[in-house]
Each structure stands twice: as structure tokens, then as C-alpha cells.
Amino acid sequence: MSINGTYTTGNMAKNYLIMNKFKDFDADKVAAKLKQVEEFEVKYGSNDLSKAWRKWCTDYEYRKKEWEWRQALANANQEIYAKKIY
């Protein structure tokens, strides 16, 4: 629970546990994004970014690994700034 913009310790731990487990996106949202990609490619042709988005939309493992990569990046960033001495 947020109290004046701060989180209580119990909720921080709960949020941390939720964030450390991959939860796939809603299938409707993924399908909507795939439709967006298809429309883009019809209009402008495919490029590296649209190919990556297509792969993200059609491959569960790709989405999961992308999420894990973002978590590792955030953890590394947190570790760097936690150790920084001012």
C-alpha cells in the first residue's frame, strides 16, 4: 500500500516477488501489436525493428527472454548505483 507516495516494507517485498516472475502479456494485446506490425510492414516494408516485434509477438520464449534481459539490466543498474559512494 502506498502512503503519501511511499511503499510499506510488506508491499515492497510483495511487489519484488511479483516482478521476479515472468507473467506473459494478455493474448489480446499481443495480437493487437502483431496486427500493428503487419499493417506497418504492408505500408513501409519490413525492417529489423518490425522483424523483432513480429518475433516478440509470435514467440513466447522470446518474450520471456526479453523480459529476463530487462530484469538483469535493471538489477545491474541498481547494483551500480547502490554501490556508488558520494
Secondary structure, DSSP 8 states (H G I E B T S, - for coil): -EETTEE-HHHHHHHHHHHTS-----HHHHHHHHHHHHHHHHHH---HHHHHHHHHHH-HHHHHHHHHHHHHHHHHHHHHHHH---
